[in-house]
Amino acid sequence: MTDIETDVYWNLLKSTTKITKRTVSTIDHVFASPPVRLVDGHSKLTEIDANILIADITVPSIKSYRQDMILDTGFLSTLNKDYYLFEEGVLSAVSNLQKPDFKMLKQELGLLLKHIQLPNNKIACIKTRLDNLIYIYQSNLDKSQNTSDFYKAILEDLYRLIGLEELANFIHSNALSYFNSGFIDNYLPNLIKQTKDKAYSLENLASDNIFDKPLFRDLDGNATCINSLDYISKLRDKKIIPSHQVVSWGLALAGVKHFGNDYGFYTRLGNYLVAKGVENNIAQLQLTEHKQDGTTFVGFNNSLCFAIERRIEEIKFQPVNKKLSRLNTITSLYLHLGQNGMSSYWQQFKTQNKTTLIPMGEIL
């Protein structure tokens, strides 16, 4: 049996990237409105001391997840491009930040809340809370250099807004952009070269179909098939993006534990290498099973979601069916619960480990 030179690759990872921890999380994307399940995920990460790699190598799609593109209020379902925070159809890492029309968002939400006959004092409460959110978003849009900086900044501020100072500090110290971490353009090209004669080299694994195809995509999201010399060069120039399995391969060789969904790849890779006579503990590096990397501590038990259709002489409100899990964002729940409610339900979850469900439209 041969061994993987884990210490060699760990030192390579440390010297070529901003990663400093032996555990890495990939549960964060560049969310315009972070899902509330991240609170539990990040709380777990504080206990094991991890770097958070913000996965800014995806293309957000508002048609699938409105939390990807807009400040989510829960009530308002919209494809209005005036509300987009990021460019449509563009990889997060290279997308420009947009300037949403927050004034119109507040106006449309106010019309909708009147339509569902929410009491005036509750409407006033939601508008005050929305102003708090808009301030966070607007101030960070003005000072952020890119989408990952923006996401990290709003997440810190949202945690402070709902009274979770410890999590805000953790994000500040440990979250970093995957695209700009050095992993793609520095670590991977060097790792591919250093392991080219090993049983666990990228090319050997690819030839045995250990990786799903494609291994790489260009910045427009298109699959790309290139030879090894080309992909080393293109990685250095950040012209291509490795698949999540290639990323997992790079982390696993360095002995880095993974928090998040690996889609079974660590076990698959570890078992394959054992069969090839390479001793390893790669399967044990995967820390979480699917959907066990963060639990929704408070969420909605119903959908009170509408799209607004503006006509010349009238405004129509069209009910929209939404999966409840996609309504559970920190922003939408904050509008309902405020700081005290969010903090209280989080403390209750930590004690009882049980999700609390609340009706959408009931405002604390």
C-alpha positions as a LaTeX table, in Angstrom:
\begin{tabular}{lrrr}
\hline
Residue & $x$ (\AA) & $y$ (\AA) & $z$ (\AA) \\
\hline
Met1 & 0.00 & 0.00 & 0.00 \\
Thr2 & 1.14 & 3.57 & $-0.73$ \\
Asp3 & 0.12 & 6.70 & 1.12 \\
Ile4 & $-1.06$ & 10.11 & $-0.01$ \\
Glu5 & 1.50 & 12.79 & 0.85 \\
Thr6 & $-1.07$ & 14.73 & 2.83 \\
Asp7 & 1.37 & 16.98 & 4.69 \\
Val8 & 3.05 & 18.01 & 1.44 \\
Tyr9 & $-0.27$ & 19.00 & $-0.13$ \\
Trp10 & $-1.48$ & 20.72 & 3.04 \\
Asn11 & 1.64 & 22.88 & 3.07 \\
Leu12 & 1.08 & 23.61 & $-0.62$ \\
Leu13 & $-2.52$ & 24.62 & 0.10 \\
Lys14 & $-1.48$ & 26.91 & 2.96 \\
Ser15 & 1.26 & 28.58 & 0.91 \\
Thr16 & $-0.81$ & 29.16 & $-2.23$ \\
Thr17 & $-4.24$ & 30.11 & $-0.85$ \\
Lys18 & $-5.94$ & 32.13 & 1.89 \\
Ile19 & $-7.18$ & 28.90 & 3.50 \\
Thr20 & $-5.76$ & 28.52 & 7.01 \\
Lys21 & $-8.04$ & 25.92 & 8.63 \\
Arg22 & $-8.07$ & 22.13 & 8.34 \\
Thr23 & $-11.86$ & 22.24 & 7.84 \\
Val24 & $-13.60$ & 24.01 & 4.95 \\
Ser25 & $-17.31$ & 24.74 & 4.54 \\
Thr26 & $-19.04$ & 25.15 & 1.18 \\
Ile27 & $-22.59$ & 25.86 & 2.40 \\
Asp28 & $-22.49$ & 29.53 & 1.39 \\
His29 & $-23.24$ & 30.89 & $-2.07$ \\
Val30 & $-23.56$ & 34.55 & $-2.99$ \\
Phe31 & $-27.10$ & 34.78 & $-1.67$ \\
Ala32 & $-28.87$ & 38.11 & $-2.08$ \\
Ser33 & $-31.06$ & 37.00 & 0.83 \\
Pro34 & $-29.35$ & 34.32 & 2.96 \\
Pro35 & $-31.54$ & 31.30 & 3.85 \\
Val36 & $-32.21$ & 31.00 & 7.55 \\
Arg37 & $-30.79$ & 27.45 & 7.69 \\
Leu38 & $-27.33$ & 29.05 & 7.48 \\
Val39 & $-27.68$ & 30.25 & 11.08 \\
Asp40 & $-27.54$ & 26.68 & 12.37 \\
Gly41 & $-24.84$ & 25.73 & 9.85 \\
His42 & $-22.60$ & 28.63 & 10.85 \\
Ser43 & $-23.21$ & 27.92 & 14.53 \\
Lys44 & $-21.96$ & 24.36 & 14.01 \\
Leu45 & $-18.90$ & 25.73 & 12.20 \\
Thr46 & $-17.95$ & 27.93 & 15.16 \\
Glu47 & $-17.51$ & 24.75 & 17.20 \\
Ile48 & $-15.03$ & 23.16 & 14.77 \\
Asp49 & $-13.11$ & 26.25 & 13.59 \\
Ala50 & $-13.43$ & 26.30 & 9.82 \\
Asn51 & $-12.87$ & 28.49 & 6.81 \\
Ile52 & $-16.01$ & 29.28 & 4.82 \\
Leu53 & $-15.43$ & 29.22 & 1.08 \\
Ile54 & $-18.13$ & 31.41 & $-0.44$ \\
Ala55 & $-19.06$ & 29.52 & $-3.59$ \\
Asp56 & $-19.06$ & 32.47 & $-5.98$ \\
Ile57 & $-18.68$ & 30.20 & $-9.01$ \\
Thr58 & $-22.40$ & 29.69 & $-9.67$ \\
Val59 & $-24.82$ & 31.59 & $-11.90$ \\
Pro60 & $-27.80$ & 32.82 & $-9.82$ \\
Ser61 & $-31.28$ & 32.14 & $-11.17$ \\
Ile62 & $-34.24$ & 34.11 & $-9.85$ \\
Lys63 & $-36.63$ & 31.72 & $-11.61$ \\
Ser64 & $-35.48$ & 28.96 & $-9.26$ \\
Tyr65 & $-34.53$ & 30.91 & $-6.14$ \\
Arg66 & $-35.46$ & 34.56 & $-5.65$ \\
Gln67 & $-33.10$ & 34.58 & $-2.65$ \\
Asp68 & $-30.30$ & 34.50 & $-5.26$ \\
Met69 & $-31.09$ & 37.90 & $-6.76$ \\
Ile70 & $-33.25$ & 40.20 & $-4.61$ \\
Leu71 & $-33.82$ & 41.46 & $-1.10$ \\
Asp72 & $-36.54$ & 38.98 & $-0.20$ \\
Thr73 & $-39.58$ & 40.17 & 1.75 \\
Gly74 & $-41.41$ & 36.84 & 1.73 \\
Phe75 & $-44.68$ & 38.39 & 0.60 \\
Leu76 & $-43.59$ & 39.74 & $-2.76$ \\
Ser77 & $-42.84$ & 37.38 & $-5.64$ \\
Thr78 & $-41.25$ & 39.29 & $-8.47$ \\
Leu79 & $-39.10$ & 38.89 & $-11.56$ \\
Asn80 & $-38.72$ & 42.67 & $-11.79$ \\
Lys81 & $-35.16$ & 43.37 & $-12.90$ \\
Asp82 & $-35.28$ & 46.72 & $-11.09$ \\
Tyr83 & $-34.85$ & 44.74 & $-7.87$ \\
Tyr84 & $-31.86$ & 42.64 & $-8.94$ \\
Leu85 & $-28.70$ & 42.95 & $-6.85$ \\
Phe86 & $-26.53$ & 41.04 & $-9.36$ \\
Glu87 & $-26.32$ & 40.74 & $-13.12$ \\
Glu88 & $-28.66$ & 38.19 & $-14.63$ \\
Gly89 & $-27.04$ & 35.09 & $-16.13$ \\
Val90 & $-23.51$ & 36.04 & $-15.04$ \\
Leu91 & $-21.15$ & 34.01 & $-12.86$ \\
Ser92 & $-21.27$ & 35.51 & $-9.36$ \\
Ala93 & $-17.49$ & 36.03 & $-9.17$ \\
Val94 & $-17.41$ & 38.29 & $-12.24$ \\
Ser95 & $-20.85$ & 39.87 & $-11.89$ \\
Asn96 & $-21.18$ & 43.58 & $-11.27$ \\
Leu97 & $-23.26$ & 44.75 & $-8.34$ \\
Gln98 & $-26.54$ & 46.38 & $-9.36$ \\
Lys99 & $-28.46$ & 49.26 & $-7.78$ \\
Pro100 & $-31.97$ & 47.99 & $-6.97$ \\
Asp101 & $-34.93$ & 50.36 & $-6.78$ \\
Phe102 & $-35.51$ & 49.96 & $-3.05$ \\
Lys103 & $-38.04$ & 52.82 & $-3.04$ \\
Met104 & $-40.28$ & 50.95 & $-5.48$ \\
Leu105 & $-39.80$ & 47.71 & $-3.54$ \\
Lys106 & $-41.02$ & 49.41 & $-0.38$ \\
Gln107 & $-43.96$ & 50.95 & $-2.24$ \\
Glu108 & $-45.07$ & 47.67 & $-3.82$ \\
Leu109 & $-44.75$ & 45.82 & $-0.53$ \\
Gly110 & $-46.92$ & 48.48 & 1.13 \\
Leu111 & $-49.63$ & 48.04 & $-1.53$ \\
Leu112 & $-49.53$ & 44.28 & $-1.10$ \\
Leu113 & $-49.80$ & 44.46 & 2.69 \\
Lys114 & $-52.88$ & 46.64 & 2.36 \\
His115 & $-54.33$ & 44.17 & $-0.15$ \\
Ile116 & $-54.07$ & 41.30 & 2.36 \\
Gln117 & $-55.66$ & 43.64 & 4.94 \\
Leu118 & $-52.83$ & 43.66 & 7.40 \\
Pro119 & $-53.54$ & 46.14 & 10.25 \\
Asn120 & $-51.91$ & 49.55 & 9.87 \\
Asn121 & $-49.73$ & 49.14 & 12.96 \\
Lys122 & $-48.35$ & 45.86 & 11.56 \\
Ile123 & $-47.70$ & 47.48 & 8.19 \\
Ala124 & $-45.82$ & 50.28 & 9.94 \\
Cys125 & $-43.75$ & 47.71 & 11.84 \\
Ile126 & $-42.79$ & 45.88 & 8.65 \\
Lys127 & $-41.89$ & 49.13 & 6.88 \\
Thr128 & $-39.58$ & 50.14 & 9.75 \\
Arg129 & $-37.87$ & 46.76 & 9.63 \\
Leu130 & $-37.61$ & 46.97 & 5.84 \\
Asp131 & $-35.89$ & 50.35 & 6.24 \\
Asn132 & $-33.33$ & 48.63 & 8.48 \\
Leu133 & $-32.69$ & 46.01 & 5.81 \\
Ile134 & $-32.48$ & 48.58 & 3.02 \\
Tyr135 & $-29.91$ & 50.53 & 5.01 \\
Ile136 & $-27.75$ & 47.41 & 5.37 \\
Tyr137 & $-28.03$ & 46.58 & 1.69 \\
Gln138 & $-27.53$ & 50.10 & 0.39 \\
Ser139 & $-24.53$ & 50.90 & 2.58 \\
Asn140 & $-22.79$ & 47.66 & 1.60 \\
Leu141 & $-23.54$ & 48.13 & $-2.09$ \\
Asp142 & $-21.78$ & 51.48 & $-1.86$ \\
Lys143 & $-18.58$ & 50.09 & $-0.33$ \\
Ser144 & $-18.25$ & 46.50 & $-1.64$ \\
Gln145 & $-15.79$ & 45.72 & $-4.42$ \\
Asn146 & $-17.49$ & 42.55 & $-5.68$ \\
Thr147 & $-20.41$ & 40.21 & $-5.01$ \\
Ser148 & $-18.54$ & 38.04 & $-2.49$ \\
Asp149 & $-17.50$ & 41.10 & $-0.45$ \\
Phe150 & $-21.12$ & 42.27 & $-0.55$ \\
Tyr151 & $-22.51$ & 38.91 & 0.55 \\
Lys152 & $-20.05$ & 38.59 & 3.40 \\
Ala153 & $-20.79$ & 42.16 & 4.55 \\
Ile154 & $-24.60$ & 41.84 & 4.52 \\
Leu155 & $-24.39$ & 38.49 & 6.29 \\
Glu156 & $-22.32$ & 40.03 & 9.07 \\
Asp157 & $-24.74$ & 42.95 & 9.38 \\
Leu158 & $-27.83$ & 40.73 & 9.26 \\
Tyr159 & $-26.44$ & 38.61 & 12.09 \\
Arg160 & $-25.83$ & 41.74 & 14.15 \\
Leu161 & $-29.34$ & 42.96 & 13.30 \\
Ile162 & $-30.91$ & 39.81 & 14.75 \\
Gly163 & $-28.64$ & 39.79 & 17.80 \\
Leu164 & $-26.16$ & 37.08 & 16.77 \\
Glu165 & $-22.90$ & 38.94 & 17.34 \\
Glu166 & $-20.81$ & 35.77 & 17.72 \\
Leu167 & $-21.83$ & 34.56 & 14.26 \\
Ala168 & $-21.16$ & 37.99 & 12.76 \\
Asn169 & $-17.62$ & 37.93 & 14.15 \\
Phe170 & $-17.09$ & 34.38 & 12.93 \\
Ile171 & $-18.13$ & 35.31 & 9.38 \\
His172 & $-15.86$ & 38.36 & 9.49 \\
Ser173 & $-12.82$ & 36.29 & 10.46 \\
Asn174 & $-13.37$ & 33.09 & 8.48 \\
Ala175 & $-15.36$ & 33.64 & 5.27 \\
Leu176 & $-13.53$ & 34.17 & 1.99 \\
Ser177 & $-14.25$ & 34.21 & $-1.73$ \\
Tyr178 & $-13.55$ & 30.87 & $-3.37$ \\
Phe179 & $-12.80$ & 32.53 & $-6.73$ \\
Asn180 & $-10.28$ & 34.93 & $-5.18$ \\
Ser181 & $-8.80$ & 32.57 & $-2.56$ \\
Gly182 & $-5.94$ & 31.31 & $-4.73$ \\
Phe183 & $-7.45$ & 27.82 & $-4.89$ \\
Ile184 & $-8.26$ & 27.95 & $-8.62$ \\
Asp185 & $-5.31$ & 29.86 & $-10.04$ \\
Asn186 & $-2.52$ & 28.83 & $-7.67$ \\
Tyr187 & $-3.17$ & 25.68 & $-5.65$ \\
Leu188 & $-4.88$ & 23.51 & $-8.27$ \\
Pro189 & $-2.36$ & 24.08 & $-11.10$ \\
Asn190 & 0.52 & 23.26 & $-8.73$ \\
Leu191 & $-1.28$ & 20.25 & $-7.28$ \\
Ile192 & $-2.05$ & 18.85 & $-10.75$ \\
Lys193 & 1.60 & 19.14 & $-11.70$ \\
Gln194 & 2.93 & 17.67 & $-8.44$ \\
Thr195 & 0.63 & 14.63 & $-8.59$ \\
Lys196 & 0.85 & 13.86 & $-12.31$ \\
Asp197 & 2.77 & 10.60 & $-11.74$ \\
Lys198 & 0.65 & 9.45 & $-8.80$ \\
Ala199 & $-2.17$ & 6.90 & $-8.79$ \\
Tyr200 & $-4.41$ & 9.66 & $-7.45$ \\
Ser201 & $-3.52$ & 12.22 & $-10.15$ \\
Leu202 & $-6.34$ & 14.16 & $-11.77$ \\
Glu203 & $-5.74$ & 12.50 & $-15.13$ \\
Asn204 & $-5.66$ & 8.96 & $-13.75$ \\
Leu205 & $-8.88$ & 9.52 & $-11.84$ \\
Ala206 & $-10.53$ & 11.15 & $-14.84$ \\
Ser207 & $-9.53$ & 8.27 & $-17.12$ \\
Asp208 & $-11.23$ & 5.87 & $-14.71$ \\
Asn209 & $-14.37$ & 8.05 & $-14.67$ \\
Ile210 & $-14.16$ & 8.91 & $-10.97$ \\
Phe211 & $-15.24$ & 12.46 & $-11.80$ \\
Asp212 & $-18.58$ & 13.31 & $-13.35$ \\
Lys213 & $-18.16$ & 15.28 & $-16.56$ \\
Pro214 & $-17.40$ & 17.99 & $-17.29$ \\
Leu215 & $-14.42$ & 18.54 & $-15.02$ \\
Phe216 & $-14.23$ & 22.20 & $-16.04$ \\
Arg217 & $-16.51$ & 24.92 & $-17.34$ \\
Asp218 & $-15.72$ & 28.30 & $-18.81$ \\
Leu219 & $-16.89$ & 31.50 & $-17.13$ \\
Asp220 & $-20.12$ & 31.43 & $-19.15$ \\
Gly221 & $-20.97$ & 28.03 & $-17.68$ \\
Asn222 & $-20.23$ & 26.02 & $-20.82$ \\
Ala223 & $-18.54$ & 22.63 & $-20.53$ \\
Thr224 & $-14.98$ & 22.61 & $-21.80$ \\
Cys225 & $-12.82$ & 19.66 & $-22.83$ \\
Ile226 & $-9.10$ & 20.45 & $-22.95$ \\
Asn227 & $-5.80$ & 18.67 & $-22.50$ \\
Ser228 & $-3.79$ & 18.87 & $-19.28$ \\
Leu229 & $-1.39$ & 21.59 & $-20.42$ \\
Asp230 & $-4.28$ & 23.77 & $-21.48$ \\
Tyr231 & $-6.27$ & 23.40 & $-18.27$ \\
Ile232 & $-3.26$ & 24.19 & $-16.10$ \\
Ser233 & $-2.74$ & 27.37 & $-18.11$ \\
Lys234 & $-6.42$ & 28.27 & $-18.09$ \\
Leu235 & $-6.70$ & 27.66 & $-14.35$ \\
Arg236 & $-3.78$ & 30.02 & $-13.74$ \\
Asp237 & $-5.54$ & 32.67 & $-15.82$ \\
Lys238 & $-8.90$ & 31.91 & $-14.13$ \\
Lys239 & $-10.46$ & 31.26 & $-17.52$ \\
Ile240 & $-12.10$ & 28.01 & $-16.38$ \\
Ile241 & $-13.91$ & 26.82 & $-13.25$ \\
Pro242 & $-13.31$ & 23.32 & $-11.81$ \\
Ser243 & $-16.28$ & 21.13 & $-10.91$ \\
His244 & $-17.17$ & 20.66 & $-7.24$ \\
Gln245 & $-15.66$ & 17.16 & $-7.46$ \\
Val246 & $-12.31$ & 18.53 & $-8.64$ \\
Val247 & $-12.44$ & 20.96 & $-5.71$ \\
Ser248 & $-13.18$ & 18.05 & $-3.35$ \\
Trp249 & $-10.22$ & 16.12 & $-4.81$ \\
Gly250 & $-7.93$ & 19.07 & $-4.12$ \\
Leu251 & $-9.15$ & 19.44 & $-0.53$ \\
Ala252 & $-9.06$ & 15.70 & 0.17 \\
Leu253 & $-5.44$ & 15.26 & $-0.89$ \\
Ala254 & $-4.49$ & 17.99 & 1.59 \\
Gly255 & $-6.37$ & 16.19 & 4.37 \\
Val256 & $-8.92$ & 19.00 & 4.71 \\
Lys257 & $-12.25$ & 18.06 & 6.26 \\
His258 & $-15.37$ & 19.16 & 4.39 \\
Phe259 & $-18.59$ & 20.61 & 5.82 \\
Gly260 & $-21.40$ & 20.72 & 3.26 \\
Asn261 & $-22.86$ & 18.47 & 0.59 \\
Asp262 & $-20.22$ & 16.46 & $-1.30$ \\
Tyr263 & $-22.84$ & 14.37 & $-3.17$ \\
Gly264 & $-21.06$ & 11.21 & $-2.00$ \\
Phe265 & $-17.76$ & 12.04 & $-3.71$ \\
Tyr266 & $-15.39$ & 11.66 & $-0.72$ \\
Thr267 & $-16.53$ & 8.08 & $-0.07$ \\
Arg268 & $-16.40$ & 7.29 & $-3.77$ \\
Leu269 & $-12.86$ & 8.64 & $-4.10$ \\
Gly270 & $-11.61$ & 6.98 & $-0.90$ \\
Asn271 & $-12.98$ & 3.56 & $-1.85$ \\
Tyr272 & $-11.54$ & 3.81 & $-5.36$ \\
Leu273 & $-8.05$ & 4.63 & $-4.05$ \\
Val274 & $-8.11$ & 1.78 & $-1.52$ \\
Ala275 & $-8.93$ & $-0.58$ & $-4.40$ \\
Lys276 & $-5.90$ & 0.85 & $-6.23$ \\
Gly277 & $-3.61$ & 0.18 & $-3.26$ \\
Val278 & $-3.54$ & 3.76 & $-1.93$ \\
Glu279 & $-4.14$ & 3.88 & 1.81 \\
Asn280 & $-6.29$ & 6.87 & 2.85 \\
Asn281 & $-8.92$ & 8.21 & 5.23 \\
Ile282 & $-10.69$ & 10.39 & 2.67 \\
Ala283 & $-14.21$ & 9.10 & 3.43 \\
Gln284 & $-13.77$ & 10.23 & 7.06 \\
Leu285 & $-12.97$ & 13.79 & 5.93 \\
Gln286 & $-16.60$ & 14.37 & 4.91 \\
Leu287 & $-18.32$ & 15.72 & 8.04 \\
Thr288 & $-21.96$ & 16.08 & 6.97 \\
Glu289 & $-24.63$ & 14.01 & 5.28 \\
His290 & $-27.00$ & 15.56 & 2.74 \\
Lys291 & $-29.24$ & 18.21 & 4.37 \\
Gln292 & $-27.44$ & 17.86 & 7.72 \\
Asp293 & $-25.28$ & 20.95 & 7.33 \\
Gly294 & $-27.87$ & 23.38 & 8.65 \\
Thr295 & $-31.45$ & 23.21 & 9.96 \\
Thr296 & $-34.14$ & 25.87 & 9.66 \\
Phe297 & $-34.71$ & 26.99 & 13.25 \\
Val298 & $-37.81$ & 29.04 & 12.41 \\
Gly299 & $-39.84$ & 29.04 & 9.21 \\
Phe300 & $-43.24$ & 29.59 & 7.68 \\
Asn301 & $-46.02$ & 27.01 & 7.67 \\
Asn302 & $-47.94$ & 28.69 & 4.86 \\
Ser303 & $-47.35$ & 30.83 & 1.79 \\
Leu304 & $-48.88$ & 34.29 & 1.55 \\
Cys305 & $-47.02$ & 35.25 & $-1.55$ \\
Phe306 & $-48.20$ & 37.47 & $-4.42$ \\
Ala307 & $-46.99$ & 38.84 & $-7.72$ \\
Ile308 & $-48.02$ & 42.38 & $-8.64$ \\
Glu309 & $-49.26$ & 43.12 & $-12.13$ \\
Arg310 & $-49.45$ & 46.82 & $-12.98$ \\
Arg311 & $-52.00$ & 47.90 & $-15.58$ \\
Ile312 & $-52.93$ & 51.36 & $-16.82$ \\
Glu313 & $-55.86$ & 51.84 & $-14.48$ \\
Glu314 & $-55.38$ & 49.15 & $-11.85$ \\
Ile315 & $-52.97$ & 46.97 & $-9.94$ \\
Lys316 & $-53.66$ & 43.24 & $-9.76$ \\
Phe317 & $-52.37$ & 40.89 & $-7.06$ \\
Gln318 & $-51.80$ & 37.34 & $-8.22$ \\
Pro319 & $-51.28$ & 34.59 & $-5.60$ \\
Val320 & $-48.10$ & 32.61 & $-6.23$ \\
Asn321 & $-47.42$ & 29.08 & $-5.01$ \\
Lys322 & $-43.94$ & 28.83 & $-3.53$ \\
Lys323 & $-42.14$ & 25.99 & $-1.78$ \\
Leu324 & $-42.07$ & 26.92 & 1.88 \\
Ser325 & $-38.36$ & 26.17 & 2.12 \\
Arg326 & $-37.68$ & 28.91 & $-0.42$ \\
Leu327 & $-39.55$ & 31.49 & 1.65 \\
Asn328 & $-37.41$ & 30.96 & 4.75 \\
Thr329 & $-34.82$ & 33.70 & 4.36 \\
Ile330 & $-33.29$ & 35.72 & 7.16 \\
Thr331 & $-34.75$ & 38.89 & 5.65 \\
Ser332 & $-38.34$ & 37.63 & 5.26 \\
Leu333 & $-38.39$ & 36.17 & 8.78 \\
Tyr334 & $-36.85$ & 39.31 & 10.27 \\
Leu335 & $-39.70$ & 41.37 & 8.77 \\
His336 & $-42.11$ & 39.13 & 10.69 \\
Leu337 & $-40.24$ & 38.66 & 13.95 \\
Gly338 & $-37.80$ & 41.52 & 14.43 \\
Gln339 & $-34.62$ & 41.16 & 16.44 \\
Asn340 & $-36.26$ & 39.91 & 19.63 \\
Gly341 & $-38.34$ & 37.25 & 17.89 \\
Met342 & $-35.44$ & 35.94 & 15.78 \\
Ser343 & $-33.13$ & 35.81 & 18.78 \\
Ser344 & $-35.77$ & 34.15 & 20.97 \\
Tyr345 & $-36.58$ & 31.42 & 18.46 \\
Trp346 & $-32.88$ & 30.76 & 17.92 \\
Gln347 & $-32.30$ & 30.30 & 21.65 \\
Gln348 & $-35.33$ & 28.01 & 21.78 \\
Phe349 & $-33.95$ & 25.93 & 18.90 \\
Lys350 & $-30.57$ & 25.56 & 20.61 \\
Thr351 & $-32.34$ & 24.21 & 23.71 \\
Gln352 & $-34.97$ & 22.00 & 22.08 \\
Asn353 & $-33.42$ & 21.25 & 18.65 \\
Lys354 & $-36.86$ & 21.66 & 17.09 \\
Thr355 & $-37.98$ & 23.92 & 14.23 \\
Thr356 & $-40.70$ & 26.43 & 15.04 \\
Leu357 & $-43.23$ & 27.12 & 12.27 \\
Ile358 & $-45.10$ & 30.42 & 12.15 \\
Pro359 & $-47.93$ & 31.70 & 9.90 \\
Met360 & $-46.84$ & 34.12 & 7.21 \\
Gly361 & $-48.61$ & 37.42 & 7.88 \\
Glu362 & $-48.55$ & 37.22 & 11.69 \\
Ile363 & $-46.22$ & 40.00 & 12.77 \\
Leu364 & $-44.52$ & 40.16 & 16.19 \\
\hline
\end{tabular}
